[in-house]
Amino acid sequence: DTVVPGQATWYASTCAGCSAGCGVLAKCRDGRPIKLEGNPDHPVSHGGLCAVGQAAVLDLYDSSRLSGPLLDGKAASWPDVDRFVAAQLAGIRKNGGSVRFLSGTLTSPTGRAVLQQFLAPFRSARHVTYDALSSSAILDAHEATHGLRRLPRYRFERADVIVGFDADFLGTWISPPEFTAGCRAGRRLDATPPRFSLHVQFESRLSLTGSKADRRFRVGPHEHGLLLTHLAVRIGRRAQTSLRVGDAEEPSIPAAVLDDLADSLWAARGRSVVVCGVQDVATQMLVNVINDLLGNYGATLDVRQPSWQRQGSDRDLEGLLGELAAGQVAALFLAGVNPVCELPGGPEIAAAIQRVPLVVSLAERRDETAALARAVCPDHHFLESWGDAEAVQGVVSVFQPAIQPLGNTRALVETLTAWAGAPRPAYDLVREHWQTRVFPRQQQERSFQIFWDRAVQAGFAAIDTAGAAESASPHSLIAKGGNAPGRTAGVAPVIRADRAASGDLTLALYPKVAVQDGRHAHNPWLQELPDPISKVTWDNYACLSPGAAERLGMGEGDVIRLEAPDGTPDPLELPVHIQPGQHDAVIAVALGYGRQTTKRLAAIGPQWLLSRPTVGEGGVVGKDLAPWLRFEGGTLRYTRPGVRLTRTGRTHPLAC
């Protein structure tokens, strides 16, 4: 009775397109969400919303979403599924079997609390987290240098000098809307006083971030550690701290450029930030040393109020994959992940999962991994459910439903409480958690009802973080004793670049702004969106620099064959896209393609008018590059040296 036909109503909520936790405003007309916009009052995203967030409203009405639970591949009722899972768990609990819950980064405080209660009765139960676009090396490096495995919150708005090494923080790295707002705040000539930060970018392929940089340098993926070593040596001299490197190889970047950059960083001590997207712990430790020497911790990098947007551990993931291969897991629960299609060795992972007695997926659709599960228990779309998220410590966001569930789906927390024998609605769980855990962490309101109502209206609550995290000094965290030698203890400099053999190329795998890790590849809006750099839609391709293409005799649209030096994985064929700004020794290919969920796009369009194939080989959009990923040193690597290319003699036109 409060609805006026044709008049829009807005609800504040939180985007769940990824783990960044951006605030959104859902525009609803006649009871249906029709548009998502960024929430300008949200203290993390500041009104920003990426392409995935904008397209998330189409996922709500997606006919390929599961409309209800499945049991052994057939539609079932929730009571039937609950009885089946409860009976299986009772036997596992009695026999002391191992239970593993595999998920992406879970930023929901309520969700984590409910999950802990669900796993508590089992003697051998563990929650394993991984991110398909991993930042595990950053967390591992901070554990080594700071004693705390956590992701700093990068405060770009406080930085006057920004230096990036293969970190596309304006496009796809960790939290682009948040970082974009921060960078924009540091480049305002109308501010008082005027500000205009300096941004220097080193990267092997042309990214959205690199295209915005004041100074940009093409470097190979093998050079980042060496460059950071030389930069650390120069800054160490200015800080009167010695980093012993011995006879280090000279980098490809002129010494004058590095000297000038070191001067700029040193002049902006405490007002600079160095970020790196390389998945190598030793390289990330060098970044930590540089930021510490510059006094950036506690200023532009915050580890006392960190980011929880990436929590995955590649080392824990490797351990779980080993347990699955050895048949040591009795029950595997999967939420928000698709390891068969996101990780190297997909067929082996699928075979190992099939040997697990109980596999339960909480996926919204029947993807490659969900197809292997005994029970599929689809979660709500985030616009249909109550929930919460604390993507950045101290800012707790609310999910609220903008529409009644369109199918017979159920919130993850409701499903876990049902299997624990005490089913409760998601609203009650979230509200109770806020009353007992969140409300005591704030000092502004004495009434919980007023606090809750204001949080639901605003979409978030800013709370006090004092005592909420482990105590840690924000300054000189690497030099715990304060003496100069302690700053670099345990940090190994890179004295030689890890170069590929002459004539070989290094494969660099990267996420696109729209497709990202592939979980939203089924969304045609995102497939149709031109890449902001290449302008290509509806396909993935192999990017070559003009110099490399000329040297190899390849042109736009030529289909090439990629081969790994050891013959694993199988060779792959892709069309070439000539991309200026890319390093000549690099071939760059996007992740996230070749998903089974894109088979739905095979028959779109007016077939009576244009009767021809609309997708690639196998009936899916693009080729899956996940088999070309690799585990090395406890981290998931996105580069592979020594790749060889050959021409097939065929061509494939790209929509560009």
C-alpha positions in Angstrom: 0.0 0.0 0.0 3.1 2.3 0.1 4.0 1.7 -3.5 3.2 4.3 -6.1 3.1 2.7 -9.6 5.9 4.1 -11.7 7.7 5.8 -8.9 11.1 4.4 -8.0 12.2 3.3 -4.5 15.9 3.1 -3.6 17.4 0.6 -1.1 21.0 0.8 0.2 22.8 -2.5 0.1 26.2 -4.0 -0.7 27.5 -5.4 -3.9 28.5 -9.1 -3.9 29.9 -9.2 -7.4 33.4 -9.7 -5.8 34.9 -9.4 -2.4 35.5 -5.7 -2.5 32.3 -4.9 -0.7 31.3 -1.7 -2.5 28.2 0.1 -1.3 25.3 0.1 -3.8 21.9 1.8 -4.2 19.3 -0.5 -5.8 16.6 1.4 -7.8 13.3 -0.5 -7.6 10.2 0.1 -9.7 7.0 -1.7 -9.0 8.8 -4.0 -6.6 11.6 -5.0 -9.0 15.3 -3.8 -9.0 16.0 -2.3 -12.4 19.3 -0.4 -11.8 22.3 -0.5 -9.5 24.4 2.6 -8.7 27.3 3.2 -6.3 26.4 4.6 -2.8 28.1 8.0 -2.7 28.0 7.9 1.2 29.8 4.6 1.5 33.2 5.3 3.2 35.1 2.6 1.2 33.8 2.8 -2.4 32.7 6.5 -2.3 30.0 6.0 -5.0 32.0 3.9 -7.3 30.7 0.7 -8.9 32.5 -1.4 -11.4 31.2 -3.0 -14.6 30.5 -6.3 -12.7 28.5 -4.5 -10.1 26.5 -2.6 -12.7 25.7 -5.8 -14.6 24.8 -7.7 -11.4 21.1 -6.7 -11.7 20.9 -8.8 -14.9 22.1 -11.9 -12.9 19.0 -11.5 -10.7 16.7 -12.2 -13.6 19.0 -14.8 -15.2 17.1 -17.8 -16.4 20.2 -20.0 -16.0 20.1 -19.6 -12.2 19.1 -22.6 -10.3 15.5 -22.2 -9.1 15.8 -24.8 -6.3 18.1 -27.5 -4.8 19.3 -30.5 -6.6 20.0 -34.0 -5.3 22.0 -36.4 -7.4 21.3 -34.1 -10.4 17.6 -34.0 -10.0 15.3 -31.3 -8.5 14.5 -31.9 -4.9 12.8 -30.2 -1.9 14.8 -28.5 0.8 13.6 -31.0 3.5 14.8 -33.9 1.4 18.2 -32.3 0.8 18.5 -31.3 4.5 17.7 -34.9 5.6 20.3 -36.3 3.2 23.1 -33.9 4.2 22.3 -34.3 8.0 22.4 -38.1 7.7 25.7 -38.0 5.9 27.2 -35.6 8.4 26.0 -37.7 11.3 27.9 -40.7 10.0 31.0 -38.5 9.3 30.9 -37.1 12.8 30.6 -40.6 14.3 33.5 -41.9 12.3 35.7 -38.8 12.8 36.0 -38.0 9.1 37.5 -34.9 7.8 35.2 -32.0 6.7 36.5 -29.2 4.5 34.6 -26.0 3.6 36.2 -24.4 0.6 35.2 -20.9 -0.2 36.3 -17.6 -1.7 37.1 -14.7 0.6 34.2 -14.5 3.1 33.9 -10.9 4.4 30.5 -11.5 6.2 31.0 -11.4 10.0 27.7 -13.2 10.5 28.6 -15.8 7.8 32.0 -16.5 9.5 30.4 -16.9 12.9 27.7 -19.3 11.6 30.3 -21.3 9.6 32.5 -21.7 12.8 29.4 -23.0 14.7 28.6 -25.4 11.8 32.2 -26.8 11.7 32.7 -27.0 15.5 31.2 -30.4 16.2 33.6 -32.2 13.8 36.9 -33.3 15.2 38.7 -32.7 11.9 37.1 -29.7 10.2 38.7 -26.8 8.5 37.7 -23.7 6.4 40.0 -23.2 3.5 39.9 -19.9 1.6 41.3 -19.1 -1.8 40.8 -16.3 -4.3 40.7 -17.1 -8.0 42.5 -13.8 -8.5 45.0 -14.4 -5.7 46.8 -11.9 -3.5 48.2 -14.6 -1.3 51.8 -13.5 -1.8 51.0 -10.0 -0.3 49.5 -11.6 2.9 52.4 -14.1 3.2 55.0 -11.4 2.8 53.4 -9.3 5.6 53.3 -12.4 7.8 57.1 -12.7 7.2 57.9 -9.0 7.8 55.2 -7.9 10.2 54.2 -11.1 12.0 50.6 -10.5 10.8 49.1 -12.3 7.8 46.8 -9.6 6.5 46.3 -7.3 3.5 47.0 -3.6 4.2 44.4 -1.1 3.4 45.9 1.0 0.6 45.1 4.7 1.2 45.8 6.2 -2.3 44.0 9.4 -1.3 46.9 10.2 1.1 49.6 9.6 -1.4 51.5 12.2 -3.4 53.6 9.7 -5.2 52.2 6.3 -6.3 54.5 3.6 -7.9 52.9 0.5 -9.3 54.5 -2.8 -10.4 52.1 -4.8 -12.5 49.2 -3.8 -10.2 46.1 -2.7 -12.2 44.6 -1.0 -9.2 42.3 1.2 -11.3 41.0 -1.8 -13.3 41.0 -5.2 -11.7 43.3 -5.3 -8.6 41.6 -6.0 -5.2 39.2 -3.0 -5.0 39.2 -0.8 -8.1 36.3 1.5 -7.2 37.9 2.3 -3.8 41.3 2.9 -5.3 39.9 5.0 -8.1 38.2 7.2 -5.7 41.4 7.5 -3.6 43.5 8.4 -6.7 41.0 10.9 -7.8 41.0 12.6 -4.4 44.8 13.0 -4.8 44.5 14.7 -8.2 42.4 17.8 -7.6 43.6 21.2 -8.8 40.4 22.8 -7.3 41.3 21.6 -3.8 42.7 23.9 -1.1 45.6 23.6 -1.4 45.7 22.1 -4.9 47.0 18.5 -5.2 48.2 16.5 -8.1 49.9 13.2 -7.3 52.6 11.6 -9.3 51.8 8.1 -10.7 54.6 6.0 -12.1 53.8 2.5 -13.5 56.0 -0.4 -14.4 54.2 -3.2 -16.3 54.5 -5.8 -19.0 51.2 -5.3 -20.7 49.1 -2.1 -21.2 46.6 -2.0 -18.4 43.9 0.5 -17.6 46.0 1.8 -14.7 49.1 2.1 -16.9 47.2 4.1 -19.5 46.4 6.6 -16.8 50.0 6.9 -15.4 52.1 10.1 -15.6 55.1 8.0 -16.4 54.9 4.4 -17.7 57.6 1.9 -18.4 57.4 -1.4 -20.2 59.2 -4.1 -18.3 59.2 -7.9 -18.6 57.6 -10.0 -15.8 61.0 -11.3 -15.0 62.4 -7.9 -14.1 60.2 -6.7 -11.3 62.2 -8.2 -8.5 65.4 -6.8 -9.9 63.9 -3.3 -10.3 62.5 -3.3 -6.8 66.0 -4.4 -5.5 67.7 -1.4 -7.2 64.9 0.9 -6.0 65.3 -0.4 -2.4 69.1 0.1 -2.5 68.7 3.7 -3.6 66.1 4.4 -0.9 68.1 2.6 1.7 71.1 4.9 0.9 68.9 7.9 1.6 67.7 6.3 4.8 71.3 5.4 5.7 70.3 1.7 5.7 72.3 -0.8 3.8 70.7 -3.5 1.7 73.4 -5.9 0.8 73.0 -7.1 -2.8 76.5 -8.0 -4.0 77.1 -7.9 -7.7 73.6 -7.2 -8.9 72.7 -7.2 -12.6 71.9 -3.8 -14.1 68.1 -3.4 -14.9 66.7 -2.4 -18.3 65.4 0.9 -16.8 68.1 3.6 -16.9 69.8 4.4 -13.6 68.8 8.1 -13.9 65.2 7.1 -14.0 65.5 5.1 -10.8 67.5 7.8 -9.1 64.8 10.4 -10.0 62.1 8.0 -8.8 63.9 7.4 -5.5 64.3 11.1 -5.0 60.6 11.7 -5.5 59.6 8.9 -3.1 62.1 10.1 -0.5 60.8 13.6 -0.7 57.3 12.3 -0.1 58.1 10.1 2.9 54.8 9.1 4.6 52.9 10.5 1.6 53.9 7.8 -1.0 52.9 4.2 -1.7 54.5 1.4 -3.7 52.2 -1.4 -4.7 52.9 -4.7 -6.6 50.6 -7.3 -8.1 53.3 -9.9 -8.6 52.5 -13.3 -7.0 55.9 -13.9 -5.5 56.6 -13.6 -1.7 60.2 -12.5 -2.0 59.2 -9.7 -4.4 56.4 -8.6 -2.1 58.8 -8.5 0.9 61.0 -6.1 -1.1 57.9 -3.9 -1.5 57.3 -4.0 2.2 60.9 -3.0 2.9 60.6 0.0 0.6 57.3 1.1 2.1 58.8 0.8 5.6 61.9 2.8 4.7 59.6 5.5 3.4 57.5 5.6 6.6 54.3 4.6 4.7 53.0 2.2 7.2 50.4 3.9 9.3 50.0 6.6 6.7 49.2 5.3 3.2 49.3 1.6 4.2 47.1 0.6 7.2 47.7 -2.8 8.8 46.0 -1.9 12.1 42.7 -1.4 10.3 43.4 -3.7 7.3 41.5 -4.8 4.3 39.7 -8.2 4.5 39.0 -8.1 0.7 41.5 -10.9 0.0 42.0 -13.6 2.6 42.9 -16.6 0.4 46.0 -18.8 1.2 47.5 -20.5 -1.8 49.5 -22.7 0.5 46.4 -23.9 2.3 44.7 -24.5 -1.1 47.7 -26.7 -2.2 47.3 -28.6 1.0 43.6 -29.3 0.4 44.2 -30.4 -3.1 46.8 -32.8 -1.8 44.2 -34.1 0.7 41.7 -34.6 -2.0 44.1 -36.4 -4.2 45.0 -38.7 -1.3 41.3 -39.5 -0.5 41.6 -38.0 3.0 38.4 -35.8 2.8 35.1 -37.3 3.8 32.9 -34.2 3.1 33.6 -31.2 0.9 31.5 -28.1 0.9 32.0 -25.4 -1.8 30.8 -21.8 -1.7 31.6 -19.1 -4.2 34.3 -21.1 -6.0 34.8 -23.2 -9.1 38.1 -24.9 -8.6 37.7 -27.3 -11.6 37.7 -24.3 -13.9 39.7 -21.7 -11.9 42.8 -23.7 -11.0 45.5 -25.6 -12.9 45.0 -29.3 -13.2 41.2 -29.1 -13.5 40.6 -32.7 -14.7 42.7 -34.1 -11.8 40.8 -31.9 -9.3 37.5 -33.1 -10.8 38.5 -36.7 -10.5 39.6 -36.1 -6.8 36.3 -34.4 -6.0 34.4 -37.3 -7.5 36.0 -39.6 -5.0 34.9 -37.6 -2.0 31.9 -39.4 -0.3 29.9 -36.2 0.3 30.2 -33.1 -2.0 27.9 -30.2 -1.5 27.9 -27.0 -3.6 26.2 -23.8 -2.7 26.5 -22.3 -6.2 23.8 -20.2 -7.8 24.1 -22.1 -11.1 25.3 -25.5 -12.2 28.9 -24.8 -13.1 31.8 -27.2 -13.7 32.3 -28.0 -10.0 28.7 -27.9 -9.0 28.0 -30.6 -11.6 30.1 -33.0 -9.5 28.2 -32.4 -6.3 25.8 -34.9 -4.7 23.7 -31.9 -3.5 23.5 -28.4 -4.9 22.0 -25.9 -2.6 21.7 -22.6 -4.4 22.3 -19.4 -2.5 20.2 -16.3 -3.0 21.2 -13.4 -5.2 22.5 -10.6 -3.0 19.5 -8.5 -3.9 17.2 -11.2 -2.5 18.7 -11.7 0.9 19.8 -10.2 4.2 23.5 -10.3 5.0 26.5 -8.2 6.0 30.1 -7.6 5.0 33.2 -6.1 6.7 35.5 -5.7 3.6 37.5 -3.1 5.5 37.9 -3.3 9.2 35.7 -0.7 10.9 33.1 -0.4 8.1 30.4 -3.0 8.4 28.0 -3.0 5.4 24.4 -4.4 5.2 22.8 -6.5 2.5 19.1 -6.1 2.4 16.6 -7.6 0.0 15.2 -5.4 -2.7 12.8 -8.1 -3.9 11.4 -11.4 -2.7 13.4 -14.5 -3.9 12.4 -15.3 -7.5 13.1 -19.0 -7.0 13.2 -21.6 -4.2 16.7 -20.6 -3.2 18.1 -20.2 0.4 20.7 -18.0 2.0 24.0 -19.7 2.9 23.7 -18.9 6.6 20.1 -20.4 6.7 21.4 -23.5 5.0 24.2 -24.0 7.5 22.0 -23.5 10.5 19.5 -26.0 9.1 22.3 -28.6 8.8 23.4 -27.8 12.3 20.0 -28.7 13.6 18.8 -25.1 14.5 17.4 -23.4 11.4 17.0 -19.7 11.6 16.1 -16.9 9.1 19.0 -14.9 7.7 17.5 -11.6 9.1 17.4 -12.9 12.6 21.0 -14.2 12.4 22.3 -10.9 11.0 20.4 -8.7 13.4 21.5 -10.9 16.4 25.1 -10.8 15.4 25.0 -7.0 15.0 23.4 -6.7 18.4 26.0 -8.8 20.2 29.1 -8.2 18.2 28.8 -5.0 16.1 26.8 -2.7 18.3 29.2 -2.9 21.3 32.0 -1.7 19.0 30.5 1.7 18.5 30.0 4.7 20.8 27.5 6.9 19.0 24.2 5.3 19.8 22.8 3.9 23.0 19.8 2.3 21.4 20.5 -0.8 19.2 17.2 -0.3 17.3 18.2 3.2 16.3 21.7 2.0 15.4 20.3 -0.8 13.3 17.7 1.3 11.5 20.3 3.9 10.6 22.7 1.2 9.3 20.0 -0.3 7.2 19.0 3.1 5.8 22.6 4.1 5.1 23.8 0.6 4.0 26.7 0.6 6.4 27.9 1.5 9.9 31.3 2.9 10.8 32.4 1.4 14.1 35.3 1.7 16.6 38.2 -0.7 15.8 40.1 -0.1 19.0 41.1 -3.5 20.4 39.3 -5.3 17.6 42.5 -6.5 16.0 45.9 -7.6 17.3 47.9 -4.8 18.6 50.5 -3.6 16.1 52.6 -0.5 15.9 51.9 1.3 12.6 55.4 2.5 12.3 58.6 0.6 11.4 56.9 -2.8 11.7 59.7 -4.5 9.9 62.3 -3.1 12.3 60.7 -4.3 15.5 63.9 -3.6 17.4 64.3 -0.2 15.8 67.9 -0.8 14.7 68.8 -0.4 11.0 69.9 -3.9 10.3 66.6 -5.3 11.5 64.7 -3.5 8.7 65.9 -5.9 6.0 66.5 -9.0 8.0 65.2 -12.0 6.1 64.6 -10.1 2.9 66.4 -11.6 0.0 67.3 -9.1 -2.8 67.1 -10.2 -6.5 70.4 -9.9 -8.2 69.5 -11.6 -11.5 66.4 -11.3 -13.7 64.7 -14.7 -14.4 64.8 -14.4 -18.2 63.3 -16.8 -20.7 65.4 -18.5 -23.3 66.3 -16.5 -26.4 63.4 -16.4 -28.9 60.8 -17.6 -26.3 58.0 -15.5 -24.8 56.6 -15.2 -21.3 52.9 -15.8 -21.0 51.2 -13.3 -18.8 47.7 -14.2 -17.7 45.5 -11.3 -16.5 41.8 -10.5 -15.7 39.7 -8.3 -17.9 37.7 -5.4 -16.4 34.4 -7.1 -17.3 35.0 -10.9 -17.3 37.6 -10.9 -14.4 38.0 -14.4 -13.0 35.1 -15.8 -15.1 32.4 -16.3 -12.4 30.3 -13.8 -14.3 31.1 -15.0 -17.8 27.5 -16.1 -18.3 26.4 -12.4 -18.2 26.0 -11.1 -21.8 26.2 -7.5 -20.7 29.8 -8.2 -19.6 30.7 -10.2 -22.7 29.3 -7.3 -24.9 31.3 -4.6 -23.0 34.4 -3.6 -25.0 37.6 -4.0 -23.1 38.7 -0.4 -22.2 42.2 -1.0 -23.6 41.8 -3.3 -26.6 38.1 -2.5 -27.4 37.5 -6.1 -28.3 34.3 -7.9 -27.2 33.0 -11.5 -27.0 36.3 -13.3 -27.2 39.7 -13.8 -25.7 42.9 -13.5 -27.7 46.6 -13.4 -27.5 48.1 -9.9 -27.2 51.4 -9.2 -28.9 53.3 -6.0 -29.2 53.7 -4.5 -32.7 57.5 -5.3 -32.4 56.9 -8.9 -31.4 54.2 -9.4 -34.1 56.5 -8.0 -36.8 59.4 -10.2 -35.6 57.2 -13.3 -35.7 55.5 -12.4 -38.9 52.0 -12.3 -37.4 49.1 -10.0 -38.0 45.8 -9.0 -36.4 43.4 -12.0 -36.3 46.0 -14.7 -37.2 45.4 -17.8 -35.2 48.5 -19.0 -33.4 49.3 -22.1 -31.4 50.7 -21.7 -27.9 53.0 -24.5 -26.6 54.5 -24.8 -23.1 58.2 -25.9 -23.0 57.4 -29.1 -21.0 54.3 -30.0 -23.1 51.9 -29.4 -20.2 49.2 -28.2 -20.5 48.0 -29.1 -23.9 48.7 -26.6 -26.7 46.1 -23.9 -27.3 45.0 -21.9 -30.3 44.0 -18.3 -30.1 43.7 -15.3 -32.5 46.3 -12.5 -32.3 45.5 -9.0 -31.2 48.2 -6.4 -31.8 48.5 -4.3 -28.6 50.7 -1.2 -28.5 52.3 -0.5 -25.2 53.1 -4.2 -24.4 56.6 -5.6 -23.7 58.1 -7.3 -26.8 58.9 -10.5 -24.8 55.4 -11.0 -23.5 52.3 -12.6 -24.8 49.2 -11.6 -22.7 46.0 -13.6 -22.6 42.9 -13.0 -20.4 41.5 -15.5 -17.8 37.9 -16.3 -17.2 36.9 -17.6 -20.7 35.9 -21.1 -21.9 33.2 -21.5 -19.2 30.4 -24.1 -19.6 28.0 -21.4 -18.4 28.5 -19.5 -21.6 27.0 -22.3 -23.7 23.7 -20.5 -23.2 25.0 -17.8 -25.6 25.4 -20.2 -28.5 22.0 -19.6 -30.0 21.3 -15.9 -29.3 20.5 -13.5 -32.0 18.0 -13.8 -35.0 19.1 -17.1 -36.4 16.7 -16.7 -39.3 18.7 -13.6 -40.3 22.2 -14.5 -39.4 22.4 -18.2 -39.2 26.1 -18.7 -38.2 28.0 -19.8 -35.1 28.0 -17.1 -32.4 30.6 -18.7 -30.1 33.9 -20.5 -30.5 34.8 -24.1 -30.6 33.1 -26.4 -28.1 30.1 -24.1 -27.9 31.6 -21.7 -25.3 32.9 -18.2 -25.4 36.7 -18.1 -25.7 39.3 -20.6 -24.4 40.1 -21.5 -20.8 43.6 -20.4 -19.7 43.4 -21.7 -16.2 45.4 -24.9 -17.1 48.3 -22.6 -17.8 48.4 -21.3 -14.2 51.0 -22.9 -12.0 51.8 -23.4 -8.3 55.3 -22.4 -7.3 56.7 -21.7 -3.9 53.3 -21.9 -2.2 51.7 -19.3 -4.5 49.6 -19.4 -7.6 51.6 -17.9 -10.5 50.1 -16.0 -13.4 53.2 -16.0 -15.6 54.8 -18.9 -17.5 58.2 -18.4 -19.2 59.4 -20.2 -22.3 56.1 -20.3 -24.3 56.5 -20.9 -28.0 54.2 -19.6 -30.8 53.6 -21.0 -34.2 51.3 -19.9 -37.0 48.4 -22.2 -37.9 47.7 -20.5 -41.3 44.1 -19.7 -40.2 42.5 -16.4 -39.3 39.8 -15.4 -36.9 38.2 -12.0 -37.0 37.9 -10.2 -33.7 34.9 -7.9 -32.9 36.9 -4.7 -32.3 
